[in-house]
């Protein structure tokens, strides 16, 4: 293989690695947001129950 071909392969692999890392980060942010919503709902229920 030539140096030009190897460079192209390395660029493609680096791009794929970067994109997969971004997907994991976005998925994690979605899970964190869902957990925050659940915690807020639970806190609201506890406050409402305590007020009765």
mmCIF entry with sequence, helices, sheets and N, C-alpha, C, O atoms, coordinates in Angstrom:
data_MODEL
# 
_entry.id   MODEL 
# 
_entity.id                         1 
_entity.type                       polymer 
_entity.pdbx_number_of_molecules   1 
# 
_entity_poly.entity_id                      1 
_entity_poly.type                           'polypeptide(L)' 
_entity_poly.nstd_linkage                   no 
_entity_poly.nstd_monomer                   no 
_entity_poly.pdbx_seq_one_letter_code       
;(UNK)(UNK)(UNK)(UNK)(UNK)(UNK)(UNK)(UNK)(UNK)(UNK)(UNK)(UNK)(UNK)(UNK)(UNK)(UNK)
(UNK)(UNK)(UNK)(UNK)(UNK)(UNK)(UNK)(UNK)(UNK)(UNK)(UNK)(UNK)(UNK)(UNK)(UNK)(UNK)
(UNK)(UNK)(UNK)(UNK)(UNK)(UNK)(UNK)(UNK)(UNK)(UNK)(UNK)(UNK)(UNK)(UNK)(UNK)(UNK)
(UNK)(UNK)(UNK)(UNK)
;
_entity_poly.pdbx_seq_one_letter_code_can   XXXXXXXXXXXXXXXXXXXXXXXXXXXXXXXXXXXXXXXXXXXXXXXXXXXX 
_entity_poly.pdbx_strand_id                 A 
# 
loop_
_entity_poly_seq.entity_id 
_entity_poly_seq.num 
_entity_poly_seq.mon_id 
_entity_poly_seq.hetero 
1 1  UNK n 
1 2  UNK n 
1 3  UNK n 
1 4  UNK n 
1 5  UNK n 
1 6  UNK n 
1 7  UNK n 
1 8  UNK n 
1 9  UNK n 
1 10 UNK n 
1 11 UNK n 
1 12 UNK n 
1 13 UNK n 
1 14 UNK n 
1 15 UNK n 
1 16 UNK n 
1 17 UNK n 
1 18 UNK n 
1 19 UNK n 
1 20 UNK n 
1 21 UNK n 
1 22 UNK n 
1 23 UNK n 
1 24 UNK n 
1 25 UNK n 
1 26 UNK n 
1 27 UNK n 
1 28 UNK n 
1 29 UNK n 
1 30 UNK n 
1 31 UNK n 
1 32 UNK n 
1 33 UNK n 
1 34 UNK n 
1 35 UNK n 
1 36 UNK n 
1 37 UNK n 
1 38 UNK n 
1 39 UNK n 
1 40 UNK n 
1 41 UNK n 
1 42 UNK n 
1 43 UNK n 
1 44 UNK n 
1 45 UNK n 
1 46 UNK n 
1 47 UNK n 
1 48 UNK n 
1 49 UNK n 
1 50 UNK n 
1 51 UNK n 
1 52 UNK n 
# 
_struct_asym.id          A 
_struct_asym.entity_id   1 
# 
_struct_conf.conf_type_id            HELX_P 
_struct_conf.id                      HELX_P1 
_struct_conf.pdbx_PDB_helix_id       AA1 
_struct_conf.beg_label_comp_id       UNK 
_struct_conf.beg_label_asym_id       A 
_struct_conf.beg_label_seq_id        3 
_struct_conf.pdbx_beg_PDB_ins_code   ? 
_struct_conf.end_label_comp_id       UNK 
_struct_conf.end_label_asym_id       A 
_struct_conf.end_label_seq_id        51 
_struct_conf.pdbx_end_PDB_ins_code   ? 
_struct_conf.beg_auth_comp_id        UNK 
_struct_conf.beg_auth_asym_id        A 
_struct_conf.beg_auth_seq_id         3 
_struct_conf.end_auth_comp_id        UNK 
_struct_conf.end_auth_asym_id        A 
_struct_conf.end_auth_seq_id         51 
_struct_conf.pdbx_PDB_helix_class    1 
_struct_conf.details                 ? 
_struct_conf.pdbx_PDB_helix_length   49 
# 
_struct_conf_type.id          HELX_P 
_struct_conf_type.criteria    ? 
_struct_conf_type.reference   ? 
# 
loop_
_atom_site.group_PDB 
_atom_site.id 
_atom_site.type_symbol 
_atom_site.label_atom_id 
_atom_site.label_alt_id 
_atom_site.label_comp_id 
_atom_site.label_asym_id 
_atom_site.label_entity_id 
_atom_site.label_seq_id 
_atom_site.pdbx_PDB_ins_code 
_atom_site.Cartn_x 
_atom_site.Cartn_y 
_atom_site.Cartn_z 
_atom_site.occupancy 
_atom_site.B_iso_or_equiv 
_atom_site.pdbx_formal_charge 
_atom_site.auth_seq_id 
_atom_site.auth_comp_id 
_atom_site.auth_asym_id 
_atom_site.auth_atom_id 
_atom_site.pdbx_PDB_model_num 
ATOM 1   N N  . UNK A 1 1  ? 0.839   -1.184 0.000  1.00 0.00 ? 1  UNK A N  1 
ATOM 2   C CA . UNK A 1 1  ? 0.000   0.000  0.000  1.00 0.00 ? 1  UNK A CA 1 
ATOM 3   C C  . UNK A 1 1  ? 0.879   1.241  0.000  1.00 0.00 ? 1  UNK A C  1 
ATOM 4   O O  . UNK A 1 1  ? 1.990   1.267  0.528  1.00 0.00 ? 1  UNK A O  1 
ATOM 5   N N  . UNK A 1 2  ? 0.323   2.249  -0.613 1.00 0.00 ? 2  UNK A N  1 
ATOM 6   C CA . UNK A 1 2  ? 1.075   3.503  -0.655 1.00 0.00 ? 2  UNK A CA 1 
ATOM 7   C C  . UNK A 1 2  ? 0.776   4.334  0.581  1.00 0.00 ? 2  UNK A C  1 
ATOM 8   O O  . UNK A 1 2  ? -0.170  4.058  1.318  1.00 0.00 ? 2  UNK A O  1 
ATOM 9   N N  . UNK A 1 3  ? 1.576   5.330  0.793  1.00 0.00 ? 3  UNK A N  1 
ATOM 10  C CA . UNK A 1 3  ? 1.379   6.218  1.947  1.00 0.00 ? 3  UNK A CA 1 
ATOM 11  C C  . UNK A 1 3  ? 0.056   6.957  1.840  1.00 0.00 ? 3  UNK A C  1 
ATOM 12  O O  . UNK A 1 3  ? -0.600  7.212  2.850  1.00 0.00 ? 3  UNK A O  1 
ATOM 13  N N  . UNK A 1 4  ? -0.336  7.300  0.627  1.00 0.00 ? 4  UNK A N  1 
ATOM 14  C CA . UNK A 1 4  ? -1.593  8.014  0.409  1.00 0.00 ? 4  UNK A CA 1 
ATOM 15  C C  . UNK A 1 4  ? -2.790  7.138  0.817  1.00 0.00 ? 4  UNK A C  1 
ATOM 16  O O  . UNK A 1 4  ? -3.737  7.627  1.432  1.00 0.00 ? 4  UNK A O  1 
ATOM 17  N N  . UNK A 1 5  ? -2.743  5.871  0.479  1.00 0.00 ? 5  UNK A N  1 
ATOM 18  C CA . UNK A 1 5  ? -3.816  4.940  0.835  1.00 0.00 ? 5  UNK A CA 1 
ATOM 19  C C  . UNK A 1 5  ? -3.878  4.736  2.348  1.00 0.00 ? 5  UNK A C  1 
ATOM 20  O O  . UNK A 1 5  ? -4.956  4.717  2.943  1.00 0.00 ? 5  UNK A O  1 
ATOM 21  N N  . UNK A 1 6  ? -2.717  4.587  2.949  1.00 0.00 ? 6  UNK A N  1 
ATOM 22  C CA . UNK A 1 6  ? -2.668  4.408  4.407  1.00 0.00 ? 6  UNK A CA 1 
ATOM 23  C C  . UNK A 1 6  ? -3.218  5.639  5.132  1.00 0.00 ? 6  UNK A C  1 
ATOM 24  O O  . UNK A 1 6  ? -3.908  5.516  6.143  1.00 0.00 ? 6  UNK A O  1 
ATOM 25  N N  . UNK A 1 7  ? -2.907  6.817  4.609  1.00 0.00 ? 7  UNK A N  1 
ATOM 26  C CA . UNK A 1 7  ? -3.410  8.052  5.210  1.00 0.00 ? 7  UNK A CA 1 
ATOM 27  C C  . UNK A 1 7  ? -4.928  8.099  5.136  1.00 0.00 ? 7  UNK A C  1 
ATOM 28  O O  . UNK A 1 7  ? -5.585  8.463  6.111  1.00 0.00 ? 7  UNK A O  1 
ATOM 29  N N  . UNK A 1 8  ? -5.487  7.736  3.995  1.00 0.00 ? 8  UNK A N  1 
ATOM 30  C CA . UNK A 1 8  ? -6.944  7.728  3.834  1.00 0.00 ? 8  UNK A CA 1 
ATOM 31  C C  . UNK A 1 8  ? -7.593  6.740  4.808  1.00 0.00 ? 8  UNK A C  1 
ATOM 32  O O  . UNK A 1 8  ? -8.617  7.054  5.416  1.00 0.00 ? 8  UNK A O  1 
ATOM 33  N N  . UNK A 1 9  ? -7.012  5.567  4.958  1.00 0.00 ? 9  UNK A N  1 
ATOM 34  C CA . UNK A 1 9  ? -7.547  4.564  5.875  1.00 0.00 ? 9  UNK A CA 1 
ATOM 35  C C  . UNK A 1 9  ? -7.502  5.078  7.309  1.00 0.00 ? 9  UNK A C  1 
ATOM 36  O O  . UNK A 1 9  ? -8.460  4.905  8.063  1.00 0.00 ? 9  UNK A O  1 
ATOM 37  N N  . UNK A 1 10 ? -6.400  5.704  7.685  1.00 0.00 ? 10 UNK A N  1 
ATOM 38  C CA . UNK A 1 10 ? -6.276  6.246  9.042  1.00 0.00 ? 10 UNK A CA 1 
ATOM 39  C C  . UNK A 1 10 ? -7.293  7.347  9.301  1.00 0.00 ? 10 UNK A C  1 
ATOM 40  O O  . UNK A 1 10 ? -7.861  7.423  10.391 1.00 0.00 ? 10 UNK A O  1 
ATOM 41  N N  . UNK A 1 11 ? -7.527  8.197  8.313  1.00 0.00 ? 11 UNK A N  1 
ATOM 42  C CA . UNK A 1 11 ? -8.510  9.277  8.466  1.00 0.00 ? 11 UNK A CA 1 
ATOM 43  C C  . UNK A 1 11 ? -9.911  8.694  8.637  1.00 0.00 ? 11 UNK A C  1 
ATOM 44  O O  . UNK A 1 11 ? -10.670 9.163  9.485  1.00 0.00 ? 11 UNK A O  1 
ATOM 45  N N  . UNK A 1 12 ? -10.259 7.702  7.862  1.00 0.00 ? 12 UNK A N  1 
ATOM 46  C CA . UNK A 1 12 ? -11.579 7.068  7.967  1.00 0.00 ? 12 UNK A CA 1 
ATOM 47  C C  . UNK A 1 12 ? -11.745 6.412  9.337  1.00 0.00 ? 12 UNK A C  1 
ATOM 48  O O  . UNK A 1 12 ? -12.795 6.559  9.962  1.00 0.00 ? 12 UNK A O  1 
ATOM 49  N N  . UNK A 1 13 ? -10.742 5.700  9.807  1.00 0.00 ? 13 UNK A N  1 
ATOM 50  C CA . UNK A 1 13 ? -10.819 5.043  11.109 1.00 0.00 ? 13 UNK A CA 1 
ATOM 51  C C  . UNK A 1 13 ? -10.929 6.063  12.246 1.00 0.00 ? 13 UNK A C  1 
ATOM 52  O O  . UNK A 1 13 ? -11.691 5.858  13.192 1.00 0.00 ? 13 UNK A O  1 
ATOM 53  N N  . UNK A 1 14 ? -10.172 7.159  12.156 1.00 0.00 ? 14 UNK A N  1 
ATOM 54  C CA . UNK A 1 14 ? -10.245 8.194  13.184 1.00 0.00 ? 14 UNK A CA 1 
ATOM 55  C C  . UNK A 1 14 ? -11.629 8.847  13.194 1.00 0.00 ? 14 UNK A C  1 
ATOM 56  O O  . UNK A 1 14 ? -12.169 9.148  14.259 1.00 0.00 ? 14 UNK A O  1 
ATOM 57  N N  . UNK A 1 15 ? -12.196 9.062  12.014 1.00 0.00 ? 15 UNK A N  1 
ATOM 58  C CA . UNK A 1 15 ? -13.532 9.650  11.916 1.00 0.00 ? 15 UNK A CA 1 
ATOM 59  C C  . UNK A 1 15 ? -14.573 8.723  12.535 1.00 0.00 ? 15 UNK A C  1 
ATOM 60  O O  . UNK A 1 15 ? -15.436 9.173  13.288 1.00 0.00 ? 15 UNK A O  1 
ATOM 61  N N  . UNK A 1 16 ? -14.496 7.454  12.228 1.00 0.00 ? 16 UNK A N  1 
ATOM 62  C CA . UNK A 1 16 ? -15.449 6.493  12.795 1.00 0.00 ? 16 UNK A CA 1 
ATOM 63  C C  . UNK A 1 16 ? -15.322 6.419  14.315 1.00 0.00 ? 16 UNK A C  1 
ATOM 64  O O  . UNK A 1 16 ? -16.329 6.333  15.017 1.00 0.00 ? 16 UNK A O  1 
ATOM 65  N N  . UNK A 1 17 ? -14.116 6.450  14.815 1.00 0.00 ? 17 UNK A N  1 
ATOM 66  C CA . UNK A 1 17 ? -13.892 6.414  16.255 1.00 0.00 ? 17 UNK A CA 1 
ATOM 67  C C  . UNK A 1 17 ? -14.488 7.650  16.923 1.00 0.00 ? 17 UNK A C  1 
ATOM 68  O O  . UNK A 1 17 ? -15.127 7.548  17.970 1.00 0.00 ? 17 UNK A O  1 
ATOM 69  N N  . UNK A 1 18 ? -14.280 8.807  16.320 1.00 0.00 ? 18 UNK A N  1 
ATOM 70  C CA . UNK A 1 18 ? -14.823 10.058 16.862 1.00 0.00 ? 18 UNK A CA 1 
ATOM 71  C C  . UNK A 1 18 ? -16.347 10.036 16.866 1.00 0.00 ? 18 UNK A C  1 
ATOM 72  O O  . UNK A 1 18 ? -16.971 10.429 17.852 1.00 0.00 ? 18 UNK A O  1 
ATOM 73  N N  . UNK A 1 19 ? -16.943 9.582  15.784 1.00 0.00 ? 19 UNK A N  1 
ATOM 74  C CA . UNK A 1 19 ? -18.406 9.530  15.704 1.00 0.00 ? 19 UNK A CA 1 
ATOM 75  C C  . UNK A 1 19 ? -18.995 8.552  16.720 1.00 0.00 ? 19 UNK A C  1 
ATOM 76  O O  . UNK A 1 19 ? -20.047 8.824  17.298 1.00 0.00 ? 19 UNK A O  1 
ATOM 77  N N  . UNK A 1 20 ? -18.339 7.433  16.941 1.00 0.00 ? 20 UNK A N  1 
ATOM 78  C CA . UNK A 1 20 ? -18.859 6.471  17.916 1.00 0.00 ? 20 UNK A CA 1 
ATOM 79  C C  . UNK A 1 20 ? -18.761 7.045  19.330 1.00 0.00 ? 20 UNK A C  1 
ATOM 80  O O  . UNK A 1 20 ? -19.640 6.798  20.155 1.00 0.00 ? 20 UNK A O  1 
ATOM 81  N N  . UNK A 1 21 ? -17.722 7.795  19.615 1.00 0.00 ? 21 UNK A N  1 
ATOM 82  C CA . UNK A 1 21 ? -17.586 8.421  20.933 1.00 0.00 ? 21 UNK A CA 1 
ATOM 83  C C  . UNK A 1 21 ? -18.679 9.464  21.141 1.00 0.00 ? 21 UNK A C  1 
ATOM 84  O O  . UNK A 1 21 ? -19.218 9.581  22.242 1.00 0.00 ? 21 UNK A O  1 
ATOM 85  N N  . UNK A 1 22 ? -19.009 10.215 20.107 1.00 0.00 ? 22 UNK A N  1 
ATOM 86  C CA . UNK A 1 22 ? -20.082 11.213 20.213 1.00 0.00 ? 22 UNK A CA 1 
ATOM 87  C C  . UNK A 1 22 ? -21.427 10.543 20.466 1.00 0.00 ? 22 UNK A C  1 
ATOM 88  O O  . UNK A 1 22 ? -22.235 11.042 21.249 1.00 0.00 ? 22 UNK A O  1 
ATOM 89  N N  . UNK A 1 23 ? -21.664 9.428  19.814 1.00 0.00 ? 23 UNK A N  1 
ATOM 90  C CA . UNK A 1 23 ? -22.937 8.719  20.000 1.00 0.00 ? 23 UNK A CA 1 
ATOM 91  C C  . UNK A 1 23 ? -23.078 8.263  21.443 1.00 0.00 ? 23 UNK A C  1 
ATOM 92  O O  . UNK A 1 23 ? -24.165 8.351  22.015 1.00 0.00 ? 23 UNK A O  1 
ATOM 93  N N  . UNK A 1 24 ? -22.003 7.780  22.033 1.00 0.00 ? 24 UNK A N  1 
ATOM 94  C CA . UNK A 1 24 ? -22.054 7.345  23.431 1.00 0.00 ? 24 UNK A CA 1 
ATOM 95  C C  . UNK A 1 24 ? -22.322 8.520  24.357 1.00 0.00 ? 24 UNK A C  1 
ATOM 96  O O  . UNK A 1 24 ? -23.065 8.388  25.330 1.00 0.00 ? 24 UNK A O  1 
ATOM 97  N N  . UNK A 1 25 ? -21.727 9.661  24.063 1.00 0.00 ? 25 UNK A N  1 
ATOM 98  C CA . UNK A 1 25 ? -21.929 10.844 24.894 1.00 0.00 ? 25 UNK A CA 1 
ATOM 99  C C  . UNK A 1 25 ? -23.374 11.317 24.814 1.00 0.00 ? 25 UNK A C  1 
ATOM 100 O O  . UNK A 1 25 ? -23.975 11.654 25.834 1.00 0.00 ? 25 UNK A O  1 
ATOM 101 N N  . UNK A 1 26 ? -23.929 11.342 23.621 1.00 0.00 ? 26 UNK A N  1 
ATOM 102 C CA . UNK A 1 26 ? -25.318 11.792 23.446 1.00 0.00 ? 26 UNK A CA 1 
ATOM 103 C C  . UNK A 1 26 ? -26.264 10.826 24.142 1.00 0.00 ? 26 UNK A C  1 
ATOM 104 O O  . UNK A 1 26 ? -27.224 11.259 24.780 1.00 0.00 ? 26 UNK A O  1 
ATOM 105 N N  . UNK A 1 27 ? -26.013 9.527  24.031 1.00 0.00 ? 27 UNK A N  1 
ATOM 106 C CA . UNK A 1 27 ? -26.848 8.530  24.704 1.00 0.00 ? 27 UNK A CA 1 
ATOM 107 C C  . UNK A 1 27 ? -26.781 8.725  26.213 1.00 0.00 ? 27 UNK A C  1 
ATOM 108 O O  . UNK A 1 27 ? -27.801 8.644  26.898 1.00 0.00 ? 27 UNK A O  1 
ATOM 109 N N  . UNK A 1 28 ? -25.599 8.978  26.727 1.00 0.00 ? 28 UNK A N  1 
ATOM 110 C CA . UNK A 1 28 ? -25.428 9.200  28.163 1.00 0.00 ? 28 UNK A CA 1 
ATOM 111 C C  . UNK A 1 28 ? -26.144 10.449 28.632 1.00 0.00 ? 28 UNK A C  1 
ATOM 112 O O  . UNK A 1 28 ? -26.721 10.465 29.719 1.00 0.00 ? 28 UNK A O  1 
ATOM 113 N N  . UNK A 1 29 ? -26.113 11.493 27.825 1.00 0.00 ? 29 UNK A N  1 
ATOM 114 C CA . UNK A 1 29 ? -26.826 12.721 28.187 1.00 0.00 ? 29 UNK A CA 1 
ATOM 115 C C  . UNK A 1 29 ? -28.333 12.472 28.236 1.00 0.00 ? 29 UNK A C  1 
ATOM 116 O O  . UNK A 1 29 ? -29.029 13.007 29.098 1.00 0.00 ? 29 UNK A O  1 
ATOM 117 N N  . UNK A 1 30 ? -28.826 11.665 27.315 1.00 0.00 ? 30 UNK A N  1 
ATOM 118 C CA . UNK A 1 30 ? -30.248 11.330 27.320 1.00 0.00 ? 30 UNK A CA 1 
ATOM 119 C C  . UNK A 1 30 ? -30.634 10.565 28.576 1.00 0.00 ? 30 UNK A C  1 
ATOM 120 O O  . UNK A 1 30 ? -31.690 10.815 29.157 1.00 0.00 ? 30 UNK A O  1 
ATOM 121 N N  . UNK A 1 31 ? -29.796 9.646  28.993 1.00 0.00 ? 31 UNK A N  1 
ATOM 122 C CA . UNK A 1 31 ? -30.065 8.885  30.213 1.00 0.00 ? 31 UNK A CA 1 
ATOM 123 C C  . UNK A 1 31 ? -30.009 9.787  31.436 1.00 0.00 ? 31 UNK A C  1 
ATOM 124 O O  . UNK A 1 31 ? -30.830 9.652  32.344 1.00 0.00 ? 31 UNK A O  1 
ATOM 125 N N  . UNK A 1 32 ? -29.046 10.709 31.469 1.00 0.00 ? 32 UNK A N  1 
ATOM 126 C CA . UNK A 1 32 ? -28.946 11.640 32.591 1.00 0.00 ? 32 UNK A CA 1 
ATOM 127 C C  . UNK A 1 32 ? -30.184 12.524 32.677 1.00 0.00 ? 32 UNK A C  1 
ATOM 128 O O  . UNK A 1 32 ? -30.690 12.789 33.768 1.00 0.00 ? 32 UNK A O  1 
ATOM 129 N N  . UNK A 1 33 ? -30.668 12.978 31.528 1.00 0.00 ? 33 UNK A N  1 
ATOM 130 C CA . UNK A 1 33 ? -31.866 13.818 31.500 1.00 0.00 ? 33 UNK A CA 1 
ATOM 131 C C  . UNK A 1 33 ? -33.071 13.039 31.995 1.00 0.00 ? 33 UNK A C  1 
ATOM 132 O O  . UNK A 1 33 ? -33.873 13.564 32.767 1.00 0.00 ? 33 UNK A O  1 
ATOM 133 N N  . UNK A 1 34 ? -33.206 11.797 31.563 1.00 0.00 ? 34 UNK A N  1 
ATOM 134 C CA . UNK A 1 34 ? -34.320 10.966 32.011 1.00 0.00 ? 34 UNK A CA 1 
ATOM 135 C C  . UNK A 1 34 ? -34.259 10.746 33.524 1.00 0.00 ? 34 UNK A C  1 
ATOM 136 O O  . UNK A 1 34 ? -35.285 10.788 34.204 1.00 0.00 ? 34 UNK A O  1 
ATOM 137 N N  . UNK A 1 35 ? -33.060 10.514 34.042 1.00 0.00 ? 35 UNK A N  1 
ATOM 138 C CA . UNK A 1 35 ? -32.906 10.326 35.485 1.00 0.00 ? 35 UNK A CA 1 
ATOM 139 C C  . UNK A 1 35 ? -33.266 11.593 36.251 1.00 0.00 ? 35 UNK A C  1 
ATOM 140 O O  . UNK A 1 35 ? -33.850 11.519 37.332 1.00 0.00 ? 35 UNK A O  1 
ATOM 141 N N  . UNK A 1 36 ? -32.924 12.751 35.700 1.00 0.00 ? 36 UNK A N  1 
ATOM 142 C CA . UNK A 1 36 ? -33.260 14.017 36.344 1.00 0.00 ? 36 UNK A CA 1 
ATOM 143 C C  . UNK A 1 36 ? -34.767 14.214 36.387 1.00 0.00 ? 36 UNK A C  1 
ATOM 144 O O  . UNK A 1 36 ? -35.308 14.644 37.406 1.00 0.00 ? 36 UNK A O  1 
ATOM 145 N N  . UNK A 1 37 ? -35.445 13.907 35.297 1.00 0.00 ? 37 UNK A N  1 
ATOM 146 C CA . UNK A 1 37 ? -36.903 14.028 35.249 1.00 0.00 ? 37 UNK A CA 1 
ATOM 147 C C  . UNK A 1 37 ? -37.539 13.094 36.270 1.00 0.00 ? 37 UNK A C  1 
ATOM 148 O O  . UNK A 1 37 ? -38.453 13.496 36.990 1.00 0.00 ? 37 UNK A O  1 
ATOM 149 N N  . UNK A 1 38 ? -37.071 11.867 36.340 1.00 0.00 ? 38 UNK A N  1 
ATOM 150 C CA . UNK A 1 38 ? -37.615 10.904 37.300 1.00 0.00 ? 38 UNK A CA 1 
ATOM 151 C C  . UNK A 1 38 ? -37.405 11.367 38.734 1.00 0.00 ? 38 UNK A C  1 
ATOM 152 O O  . UNK A 1 38 ? -38.304 11.253 39.567 1.00 0.00 ? 38 UNK A O  1 
ATOM 153 N N  . UNK A 1 39 ? -36.226 11.886 39.019 1.00 0.00 ? 39 UNK A N  1 
ATOM 154 C CA . UNK A 1 39 ? -35.937 12.352 40.373 1.00 0.00 ? 39 UNK A CA 1 
ATOM 155 C C  . UNK A 1 39 ? -36.826 13.544 40.731 1.00 0.00 ? 39 UNK A C  1 
ATOM 156 O O  . UNK A 1 39 ? -37.300 13.644 41.863 1.00 0.00 ? 39 UNK A O  1 
ATOM 157 N N  . UNK A 1 40 ? -37.051 14.432 39.790 1.00 0.00 ? 40 UNK A N  1 
ATOM 158 C CA . UNK A 1 40 ? -37.912 15.590 40.030 1.00 0.00 ? 40 UNK A CA 1 
ATOM 159 C C  . UNK A 1 40 ? -39.349 15.158 40.286 1.00 0.00 ? 40 UNK A C  1 
ATOM 160 O O  . UNK A 1 40 ? -40.009 15.678 41.185 1.00 0.00 ? 40 UNK A O  1 
ATOM 161 N N  . UNK A 1 41 ? -39.830 14.206 39.495 1.00 0.00 ? 41 UNK A N  1 
ATOM 162 C CA . UNK A 1 41 ? -41.186 13.694 39.693 1.00 0.00 ? 41 UNK A CA 1 
ATOM 163 C C  . UNK A 1 41 ? -41.325 13.031 41.065 1.00 0.00 ? 41 UNK A C  1 
ATOM 164 O O  . UNK A 1 41 ? -42.313 13.247 41.766 1.00 0.00 ? 41 UNK A O  1 
ATOM 165 N N  . UNK A 1 42 ? -40.349 12.240 41.435 1.00 0.00 ? 42 UNK A N  1 
ATOM 166 C CA . UNK A 1 42 ? -40.394 11.560 42.733 1.00 0.00 ? 42 UNK A CA 1 
ATOM 167 C C  . UNK A 1 42 ? -40.374 12.568 43.882 1.00 0.00 ? 42 UNK A C  1 
ATOM 168 O O  . UNK A 1 42 ? -41.083 12.400 44.874 1.00 0.00 ? 42 UNK A O  1 
ATOM 169 N N  . UNK A 1 43 ? -39.564 13.609 43.745 1.00 0.00 ? 43 UNK A N  1 
ATOM 170 C CA . UNK A 1 43 ? -39.511 14.636 44.790 1.00 0.00 ? 43 UNK A CA 1 
ATOM 171 C C  . UNK A 1 43 ? -40.851 15.343 44.899 1.00 0.00 ? 43 UNK A C  1 
ATOM 172 O O  . UNK A 1 43 ? -41.318 15.618 46.005 1.00 0.00 ? 43 UNK A O  1 
ATOM 173 N N  . UNK A 1 44 ? -41.469 15.638 43.775 1.00 0.00 ? 44 UNK A N  1 
ATOM 174 C CA . UNK A 1 44 ? -42.786 16.271 43.786 1.00 0.00 ? 44 UNK A CA 1 
ATOM 175 C C  . UNK A 1 44 ? -43.833 15.395 44.460 1.00 0.00 ? 44 UNK A C  1 
ATOM 176 O O  . UNK A 1 44 ? -44.677 15.891 45.205 1.00 0.00 ? 44 UNK A O  1 
ATOM 177 N N  . UNK A 1 45 ? -43.776 14.108 44.200 1.00 0.00 ? 45 UNK A N  1 
ATOM 178 C CA . UNK A 1 45 ? -44.722 13.178 44.830 1.00 0.00 ? 45 UNK A CA 1 
ATOM 179 C C  . UNK A 1 45 ? -44.507 13.120 46.339 1.00 0.00 ? 45 UNK A C  1 
ATOM 180 O O  . UNK A 1 45 ? -45.467 13.063 47.108 1.00 0.00 ? 45 UNK A O  1 
ATOM 181 N N  . UNK A 1 46 ? -43.236 13.133 46.760 1.00 0.00 ? 46 UNK A N  1 
ATOM 182 C CA . UNK A 1 46 ? -42.957 13.094 48.194 1.00 0.00 ? 46 UNK A CA 1 
ATOM 183 C C  . UNK A 1 46 ? -43.442 14.371 48.886 1.00 0.00 ? 46 UNK A C  1 
ATOM 184 O O  . UNK A 1 46 ? -43.967 14.318 49.998 1.00 0.00 ? 46 UNK A O  1 
ATOM 185 N N  . UNK A 1 47 ? -43.267 15.500 48.233 1.00 0.00 ? 47 UNK A N  1 
ATOM 186 C CA . UNK A 1 47 ? -43.727 16.774 48.807 1.00 0.00 ? 47 UNK A CA 1 
ATOM 187 C C  . UNK A 1 47 ? -45.253 16.781 48.900 1.00 0.00 ? 47 UNK A C  1 
ATOM 188 O O  . UNK A 1 47 ? -45.824 17.199 49.906 1.00 0.00 ? 47 UNK A O  1 
ATOM 189 N N  . UNK A 1 48 ? -45.898 16.313 47.834 1.00 0.00 ? 48 UNK A N  1 
ATOM 190 C CA . UNK A 1 48 ? -47.361 16.277 47.836 1.00 0.00 ? 48 UNK A CA 1 
ATOM 191 C C  . UNK A 1 48 ? -47.878 15.327 48.925 1.00 0.00 ? 48 UNK A C  1 
ATOM 192 O O  . UNK A 1 48 ? -48.863 15.621 49.603 1.00 0.00 ? 48 UNK A O  1 
ATOM 193 N N  . UNK A 1 49 ? -47.210 14.206 49.078 1.00 0.00 ? 49 UNK A N  1 
ATOM 194 C CA . UNK A 1 49 ? -47.625 13.239 50.095 1.00 0.00 ? 49 UNK A CA 1 
ATOM 195 C C  . UNK A 1 49 ? -47.406 13.807 51.507 1.00 0.00 ? 49 UNK A C  1 
ATOM 196 O O  . UNK A 1 49 ? -48.219 13.581 52.404 1.00 0.00 ? 49 UNK A O  1 
ATOM 197 N N  . UNK A 1 50 ? -46.309 14.540 51.695 1.00 0.00 ? 50 UNK A N  1 
ATOM 198 C CA . UNK A 1 50 ? -46.006 15.109 53.008 1.00 0.00 ? 50 UNK A CA 1 
ATOM 199 C C  . UNK A 1 50 ? -46.988 16.229 53.363 1.00 0.00 ? 50 UNK A C  1 
ATOM 200 O O  . UNK A 1 50 ? -47.239 16.481 54.541 1.00 0.00 ? 50 UNK A O  1 
ATOM 201 N N  . UNK A 1 51 ? -47.536 16.893 52.360 1.00 0.00 ? 51 UNK A N  1 
ATOM 202 C CA . UNK A 1 51 ? -48.451 18.007 52.597 1.00 0.00 ? 51 UNK A CA 1 
ATOM 203 C C  . UNK A 1 51 ? -49.846 17.537 52.984 1.00 0.00 ? 51 UNK A C  1 
ATOM 204 O O  . UNK A 1 51 ? -50.654 18.336 53.458 1.00 0.00 ? 51 UNK A O  1 
ATOM 205 N N  . UNK A 1 52 ? -50.139 16.277 52.793 1.00 0.00 ? 52 UNK A N  1 
ATOM 206 C CA . UNK A 1 52 ? -51.487 15.763 53.097 1.00 0.00 ? 52 UNK A CA 1 
ATOM 207 C C  . UNK A 1 52 ? -51.730 15.610 54.563 1.00 0.00 ? 52 UNK A C  1 
ATOM 208 O O  . UNK A 1 52 ? -52.813 15.191 54.969 1.00 0.00 ? 52 UNK A O  1 
# 
